[in-house]
Amino acid sequence: MTDLSAFPITKKWPAQYPEWIQLYSLPTPNGVKVSIMLEEIGLPYEPHRVSFDSNDQLSPEFLSLNPNNKIPAIIDPHGPGDQPLALFESGAILIYLADKSGQLLAQESAARYETIQWLMFQMSGIGPMFGQVGFFHKFAGKEYEDKRPRDRFVAESQRLLNVLELQLTGRNWIMGDRYSIADIATFPWVRNLIGFYEAGDLVEINNYPNVLRALERFVARPAVIRGLEIPKQSL
């Protein structure tokens, strides 16, 4: 049996199945990237809920795995050389799991790097900008009388949506007919912008029919349906 006792995080979240990938997460746009990916590729994993309500992400145990105190993070008991590997940052985890499984990231050089470039587009642009729209539209920022910060992030989000709209013209997915980690990274954020942040009208989402079409296809995938709910709410 694999021994994960060297990882302090397992004291707070014991591994019932230490042979499986251990996922520490929450159903946020970044968190569900990894649960969706794991559902898509079929690797066994054990999810652990990192509750923001109780500041689990700031606990010494979680910080021992990710000093940046963000979800998601994983421990793969069978990493390179069959040694345990701990990883944080959702984009890095997606690339790792794609390479481990041989799925959802092309191995040929050109297509591989083109896919990674769109993953970086989400990580550097869509995630941060959509998150700022959420803050200024739904959360504390909505009380600010000065709407210029909100409008700046709305305008940048619209620019990013337009880039995505053009990329999806005549394509089923960001990389064409090939569903990939670029889609898994991107569409949870589009879904969150429209749904949880309630900012669809604000960014005029109907101006981006290709984005909406791809989002509809994405959320209908069985693995996505499952992954969006993981880790489940504690009883």
N, C-alpha and C positions, 0 to 999 in steps of 0.2 A: 504493500500500500504506500502511496505517495505521502511523504511527510512535509506538510506546509507550516510546521510550527516555527520555522525561522522567520516567518512573516508575521509581525505583531498584529496586523489587521485581522488575522484569523482568531485572535483572542476575543475580539468584539463581535466578529461575524464568523463563528465556527463553520468549517466546511463539512457538510454532511457527506459530500461526494468529492473527496480530495483529488480523485483522478480526473475530474472534469475541470474545464475552465471556470474560474471564479470571477463573476461579474459584480462589480460594486457600482450601483447606478441609481437612477430615478427616471421616470418617464417624462423627461424634458426633451427638446429637440436634439440636443447633443447626446443625451443618454440613450435615446431609442435608436440612434444610429447603430450602436453596437448590438443591442438586443435584436434588432431587425436583421443585421448581418449574420448573427449567430443562427437565427431561425432560417435564413435563406440557405446557408451553407451546411446546416445540419450537424454541426459539431456539438457534442453534449456540453452543457454549461449549467452552473448553479448561480442564480441571481441573488444578490443581497441588496436590500433597500437602504440607501443612504439618505436618511430623512433630514431635509433642510429645517423642518419644524423644530427639531431638537439639536440642530447644528452638528449633526454627525460628521459633516465634511470638515469640521474644525477639530475633531477629536484627535488625540495623539496617534491612535491606531490608524485612522484614515490618512493622516499626514505622513505616516511612515511609508505609505504606498504612493501617495501623490502630495508632495510638499506644496503644490500649487492649489490645494484644497478644492479641486473641481472634479465633478463626475463627467464621464465614466472612467473607471480604471479596471484593469483585469490582472489576474495571475493565471498564467498558463502553466500547469504542472509539467507539461511536456513541451517545453520550448526548444530552441536550437540546442542540438547535442543532447536532447532528452533531459535538459536541465530546466528547473522552474524559471519562468520569465515574468517579471512584473512590468506593466506598461500603463501609462496614462496618456492623455490627449486622444480625442476620438479619431482624428484623421490618421494618426500613427497606428492606432489599433485596427482601423479598417484595412490599411495597407498590410499590416502583419497577418491578419486573419485571411485576407485574400491570397497572400503568398503561401500561407500554411495549408490552405484548402485547395489552392489552384483554381479558385472560382472568383468571378466578378471583377477581375483585373487582368487585362490582356498580358500575356507574357512577351509577345513580340514588342520590340523596343519602342517604335513610334507610337503605337496605340496605347502602350503602357504609360508613357510619359504624358500623352495627351489626356488620358484619364486622370492622372495625378494633377495635371494643371487645373482641371475643373474641380477636383477635390480642394485644391488650394484656393480657388476662386470662392468656394463656399466658406472655407475656414477664415479667410482674410476679409471677405466682403459681406456675403449674405448673412452669416451668423451675427457678426457684430452690429451691422446696420439694422437688421430686422429687430434685434434685441433692443436697440436704442429707440426704435419706433414704439415697441411695446412699453418701454419705460415712460416715454413722454405721452403716450396715448391712453394707456390703461392704468399705470401704476402711479407712484408719487409725482412723477413729472407732469402728469395731467393737470395738477394744481397750479403749475407755473403760469402766470399771466402772459409772460413773454413767449409767444409761440414760435419765435425764430429758431430755437434749437430743434423743436419738433419738426418744423417744416424743412430744415436742412437735412435731417435724417430721412424724412419722407421722400424728398427729392432724390437723395442718393439711393434709396431702396428702389425707387421707380427706375432709375438708371440701370441698376443691377438686374431688375426684372426684365428690362428691355434687352439687355445682353443675353439673358437666358431665353427670352422669347425668340430672338433671332437664331440662337443655337438650335432651338427645338423645331424650327421651321422645316417641314418635310421629314422630321425624325420622330421616332417613337420615344427615344430616350436621349439623354444628353450626348451619348456617344453613338447615336444612330439606332440601329436595331439591337445593339448589345446593351442590355441592362448591366449596370456596374455600380461600384462604390461611389461614383460621382452622384448618381441618383439617390442612393441611400443617404448620402450626406446632405443633399440639397432639399429634398421634398419634405422632410419633417419640419424644416424651417418655414417653407412656404405654407404648409398646413397650419403651423402655429401662428403665422402672421395673420391669416384669414380667420382662423378659429379662435384660439385662446386669446390672442391680442385684439381680436375684433377690429382689425385695421384694413379689411378688404376694401371698403368704400374709400377710406383715407388714401390708399395708394392706387385707387382706381383699378382694381385687380381685373376687371372685365376687359381692360385694354390689352390683356395678355392671354389670349385664348389658347395658344400653344402650351403655355405654362399650366393653365387650368386643365387642359386635356391630359397632359402628362401626370399631373397631380391625381386626377381621377383614376387613371390607370394604376398609379403607384399604390394608393390607399386600398385598392381592390385586391392586391396580392395577398394570398393567405399568410405568408410569412410576415408581411407588414402588419396585417390585422393582429396577429399574435404579438409581434414585437412592440407594438405601440403601447401595450398594457404591462410591460415588464420593466422593473420588478412591480408586482402587484401591490396594492395598498395592504398594509398590515391589518389584520383583524383585531 
